[in-house]
Amino acid sequence: MDNIENHQMTEPTDETTLLGNDKPVFYGDDIKADTTIKGDNSRCVLIELVAGLFALMSVIDLQSTQFYIYDRVSETKHMNATAKASVCDISYENSTAEKIETEIQTEASTVLMFLIFASSFPAILPTLYFGTLTAKYGRKLAIRCSLIGFLIKNLVHVAVYYWKFSLYYLVLGNAIEGLLGAYGGAMVAIFGMVADVTPENHARSFRMTTVGAVLSLSASLGNGVSGVLIEGVGYVVIGIILTVVGVINVLYVECCLPETFTASSSAAAASTTQRVPFIESVKRSFTFYFRDTLDKRRSKMILCFLSFFLLVGFFLVNLTTLTLYLLNKPFCWTKIHITVFGALWQLVSWSVILVFTRTLRHAVADVGMMLIACVSGLASQVMMAFASVDGLVYGAAAVGVLSQLYAPMARAIMSKMVTPLEQGPLFAGLAVMEVVCIATLSTLATVIYRQTVAIFPGTVFLVVAAVIFVVIILVTILAFKTKKDTRERMK
């Protein structure tokens, strides 16, 4: 397959022709995209450090919140129960304890669903606006707001842990974080910065993969230490530690992280000083999928966008539903077992991905790597659905070792098809759809698990497998479309 990165930018011959890729589709015909990005590749190291700390804090907070909810609900249910048999006891089957455990799983997943909604939907509007604001005030604005939002959320969580407020007060902290951008806002800044300092070739694909690896490996470290921290120091101390680390990250961004985006074109620079209405910001984030260019990038952008949207909730599904799945029978894993397993899988997975992409990046196109990731994820989900012993869980993890490669490849493909001025709106749109996907597909997965846990707990993994199968079809179409367009350009 020929890579999308080889496409050539073409200047339009007249004003009635659709804009070429060397001119942003939303700035008008009088503004050329002759901006230069004042940065160097050394800045990527700083970007990755900030991204790593952000991912580490977010996952430790997510894991501790999940286990805290499960413990609180379990404590309440068991205090009122006459039978306190363990879920793994031989006498558990058809006992009162079995019914109680089902109630615990159902109630805990319900609270988690509300938390996902609270941190996801409020983040949609600010993330969309960040796409335009980062072109006016710089990329750092988005990540600055996201980090402050995390700090506020964490303080609310600490208050709930310490004073044992209602679990639904956790929703307040998540909503505040969402209003300040949360995960989506951070992704706008992080990947926008990476695009600023890398050329449109294999280097950008590998850098996107590297940043994805840093995010995931930091998340795996968070997975690994969260269980140990919960057992060792408790939820309140974890919250205090996260607050201190969060403050350090904010100070690091303010004092050490350089700005990577500066428009040198006078016309482009003037456009960034003008006040942009919110509706216009929304249009800029999604105009790629409605307005075509001379090289007909729209259809490829749409295929990438749909694939990204359908798959982006995959990782969160495994962070939330898989935790409840492994806590339940027949696995009965402990918190430390679950977190260490997740950490080791992330470490092995991204180590393999980095070696794979570094070795084969000149032989396999980005689209081909996306397809490999989808097949890996599909096989893993099917195996996990029918797992009945620990060995099958480990086998499913091994089969899915390349499944996380899809996200950096999708981002790289789309980033190479847009101009520097369009990077911010592009990643804002992707971040918003990522947030929407988290709030819809992941919430749907939680609902499915809650409704099927007493019948067949693996149902949710079969549903995810079906979604991945649809994505395989979309990526295959994208591969043929890319190859066809490349051949036409070479004629």
N, C-alpha and C positions, 0 to 999 in steps of 0.2 A: 504493500500500500504506500502511496505517496503521501507525504506529510503536508498538513495544511500550512505549516510554517513557510513553505516555498512560494506561497501566493505573492503576486506582484501588485503593488499599488499603482493605480492608473488615474491620471488627471482627467476629469470630465471635459469634453470638448465644447459643451454649451450649457446654458443655464437650465434648459429643460431636461437635461440628462440627469439620472439619479447620481447622487454624489459618489465620488470615488473614495477609496479607503484612506487617501492622504488628506481628507478633509472631514472633520467631525460632522456627523449627520445632524447634530442639533445646534451648531453655532451659526449656521447661515452661510451664504455664499461669499460673504465679505471677510471671513476669518479663516485663514489658513492654519493648518496644524503644524506650523514650523517651530513648535516649541522644543526647547532643549531641556533635558532633565539634569540638573546640577547634582550629580551624585557619583559614587563609585561603588564597586562591588564590595568593598570592606564594610559598607554600611549594612549589608545583608546579615553580617554576624550580629550586629546590634539588634536588628529586626528579629532575628531568631531567638535571641536571649529574652526579649520582651514577650514574644509569642510563647516561649517555653514556660516562663513564669505564669503567664495568664492561664495557660492550659493546666498547669500543675495545680494552681489554686482552685480553678473551676471544678476539676474532677474530684479533688479532696472534699470540696464543699458538697458536690453532688452525692458522692458516696456516703459521707457522714450524715447528710440529710436523709437519704434513703434508709439507712440502718436505724437512724433515730426514730423515724416514722414507724418502721417495723417494730422496734422495741417498745415504743409508747403504746401502739395499738395492741401488741401482744401482752404487755403488762396489764392493760385495762381489761382485756378479754379474759385473761387467766385469773385475775383477781376475783372475777365473778363466776368462775367455773369450778365445778366440783371435781372434774377430771383434769389432771395436768400432765398427762402422758406426753412424751416427746413424739414429734412427727415420725421419728425413726424407730420407735419401739415396735416390737412384734404385735403388741396388743392394740396398736394404734388403729388398724384397719376397722372401719365401721364403728369406731368408738366416738364418744363425745368429743374427745380431743381432736379427731379428724374434722369434725364439723367446725370446731373452734378455729383450727388452722385455716380452713377454707374461708371463714369470716375474716380472719386476720389478713390473708392475702388479698381479699376483695377490698377491704377498707383501706389498706395501705396503698394499693394501686389506685384507688380513687383519689386519695390525697395527692399522690404523685402526679396524677392527671391534672389536677387543679394547679399545681406548681408549674407544670410545663406550659399550661395556658397562660399563667400570669407572667412568666418571663419571656414568652414568645410573642404574643399578639401586641402588647404595648410597644415592643421593639420595632415593629414594622415601619411606622411613620418616621421616627428619628433616623433609622438606618437609611431609608430612601433619601432623606434630606442630606445625610452625610455625603452621599455621592457627589452632590454639587458643592457643598460647603468645603470639602477637602480640596477642591480645585481653587477655592477662594482663600481659605485660611491655612491650607496645608493638610497633609495626611494625619499629623499628630492629633488633630482635634478629635477625631473619631475614637481613637484608642484611649485618649485622655478621659473622655466621657464614660467609656465602658468600664475603665478601671475604677473610677469614682463610684459608679453604680454598683460594682461588685462590693466595694467597701461598705456602702450603706446597707446592701442586702445582708452582708455577713454580720453586721452589728445587730440587725433585727433577729437573725438566726441565733446569735449568742444570747440575746434576751429571752428567746423562747426556750433555749436549752437550760438556762439558769433558773428562770422563774417558772418553768413548766406551763407557759401559756398554752392556749388551744393550738393544735397543730395548724389550724387554718390561718393563724397569724403569720406563718411562714410565707403565705401567699403575698402579704403586704411587701415584704422585702424583695421578693422576686418581681413584683410589679414595678417597684421603683427602679430596680436594675434594668428592666425592660424599657422603661421610659427614657433611660440614658443610653440606650443602644445595645447593651448586653453583648452577647456573642457576635451578633450580626455587625454591630458597629466596629468591634475589634477586627473582624475579618476584612472589612472595607479598607481599614488602614494597613493591616499587615500585608495583604496581597497586592494592594495598590503600591506600596513601597517596593515590594519585590519586582513588580512590573517596571517601576521607575528606574531601577538600577541594573536591569538585565536586558540584553539584546533579544530581538525576535528570532531566536533559533533554538537549538537543542539546549543551550545554556539556561533559557527561561524554563523549559519543561523540567530540567533536572533541579533547578532552584525551587520551583513550585513543589516538586516532590520532596526536596530537602526540608522545606518549611513544613510541609505536611508531616514529614517524619518527626521533626522536632515537636510539633504540636502533639502528635500521637504518643511519642516516647515520653514526653512530659506527662501526658495523661496516664500512661502506663505506670510511671513512677508514682503518680498520685494514687492510682489504684492499689499499687503494692504497699504503700505506707499507710493508707487510710485505715485499713483493717487493724494494723499493728497499733496505730495511734488511738483508735477507738478503744481497743482493749487495754492500752497502756495508760493513757492520760484522760480519756473521756471527751465528750462532745464540747464542753465549755472551753477547755484548754485548746482544742483544735480550732475553735472559732477565734480565740485570741491570737494563736499563731498565724492564722490566715489573715487577720487584720494587720499584723505587723508586716508580713510579706507583701500584702497589698500596698501598704504605705511605701515600702521600699521600691516597689515597681513603679508607682506613680512618680516618686522622686527621680528614679532612673530615667523615665521618659522625659521629664521636664529638664533634667540637667545634662543627660548624656546622649540621648537619641537625637540625631540631626534630622532636619526636615529634608525630604528627598524630592519634593516636587516644587518646581518654580517655572512658570511659563515665561519664556523670554520674548515671544512674539508680542509686539506692542498691542496689536488688535486683540490677541487672546488674553493678554494681561488685563486690558481694559474691560473685557467681558467678564472677568472674574470679580471686578470691583462693583459690578452692577448687582442690585438686589434681584434675586431669582425667586419668583413665587413658588410655593410648595408644589402646586400642580405641575409646573414646568419641570421641577426636579424629578417628579414621578415619571413624566414623559421621557426625560433624558435617560432614566434607568432602564426603560423597556423599549426605546425606539429601535434598537437593533433588531428586534423581532418583528417589526412592522414596516420598516422602511429599508429598501434594498440598496445595494451599491453596484458599481460597474462589474465587480467580480462576483456578484450574486452570492454574497455571504449570508443573506438572511435565512435561507433554508437550512444551512449548516448550523447557524446560531440557534435556530429553533430546535433542531434535533439535539444539540448539546444541552440546551436549556431544559428540555423535557427529561432527558436522561439524568441530568444533575438533580432536578427536582424530585424525581421518583426514588433516587438512590440515597439522597443526602441524609435521610432519617435512619439509615441502616445502622450507623455506629451508635446512635442514641438508643435505638431499640435494644441493642445488645448491652448497653449500660444499665438500662432500667428493667426491662422484662427479663433478661437473662439472669439478673441478680435474684429476682423472685423465683424464677424457674429452678435455679440451682439450690436455693434454700429449701425448696419443697422436696417431697419424696419423688423418686427413689434415691436422689443424690444426697440430700441432707448435708450439704457442704457448710462449713463454718465461714464466718466473715473473712477470716484471714485466708482460708483456702480460696475463696472467690476472688479476693483482691490480688493475691499473689498470682493466681492463674491468669487473671486479666493483664497484669503487668508483664508477665513473661510472654504472653501471646503477642502483646503490642511490641515488645522488644524484638522478638523473633520475626514477626511480620514485617516491621519496617526495616530491619536489617536485610531481610531477603529482598524487599522492594527496592532498596537503595542499590544493592548489588545488581539486581535484575535490570533496573533502568540504566545504571551506569554502563553495564556491559552491552546491552542490546539497544541502546537509544539510537544508534545509527542504523540498525538493521530492522527494527520494528517501529512503525509510526505510532504517534500518540493515540490514534484511533484504535490501532491494533492492541495497544496496551490496555485501553479501556475495555475492550472486548474480553481480554484475558482476565481482567479483574472481575467482570460480571460473571463469567463462567465459574471462577473460583468461589465467588460469593453464593451463587446458586447451589452448588454442590454442598457447600458448608451448611447452608440453612436447612436443606433436606435432611442431611445427616443429623443435625442438632434436633430436628423435630421428632425423630424416631429413636433418639438416644435413650437407653435404659440403664446403662452402666457408665462409670467414669471413663472407661477406655474409648467409648464412642464420642463423648464430649471432647476428649483430647484429639480424636481423629477428625472431628468436624473443624476444630480450630486449625489443625494442620492443613486440611484441604483448603480452608479459606485464607491462607497466609498472604495471598496477593489481592484479596478482595478490596482493601482500602486504597488501591492504586487509582481507582476511577476518579476520585475527586481532584487530585492535583493534575491529572491528565485533562479533565474537562476544563478546568480553569486555564490551563496552559493553552489549549486549543482556542478557546474563546478570546483570551488575552492577545494572542498573535493576530487576530482578525480585526482589532480595533486600534485606534491611534492613542498617543499618550494622553490627550485631553479626555478621551472616552474611557480611560481605565477606571477612574473613580465611579462614574455612573454604572459601568459594567459590574464592578464588584459590589456596588450598593444593591443593584437588582438581584445579583446572585445571593448576597447575604440575606436579603429580605425573603427570597424564595426558600432559602435554607431555614430561616426562622419559621416561615409558614409551614414548611414540611415537618419541622420538629413538632409544631403545634397540632398538625393534622395527622400525618402518618404515624408518628410516635404515640400520639394520644389514641388514635384508632387501634394501634397495636396493644396499648395498655387495656383498652376496653375489651378487645378480643380475648386477651389473656384472662381478664377478670371473668368474662362470661363462659370461658371454656376450661378454666383451670380444674374444675371438678370432673370434666368429661375427658378431655385430651389436651394437656398443657402445651403440647408441641404445635397446636394449631396455628399460633401466631407466626411461627417460623415458616410454615408452609405458605402462609399468606405473603410473607416477605419474599419467599422464593418465587412466587407467581409474579410479583412486581418486578423482580430482577429479570425474569424471562421476557417480560414486555420490553425492558430496557435493552436486552440483547438484540431484539428485533430492531429497535431504534438505532443502536450503534452500528449494526450491520448496514442499515440504509445509509447512515452517515459515511461509512467507509466507502461504499460504492459511489456515493455522491462526490466525495472528496477526490477519488481516483478519476472520475469522469471529468470533473472541473479542471483538474491538473492536466489531463490529456488535451482538453480544449485549449488551454493557455499555451501549450507547447506547439500547437499547430501553426 
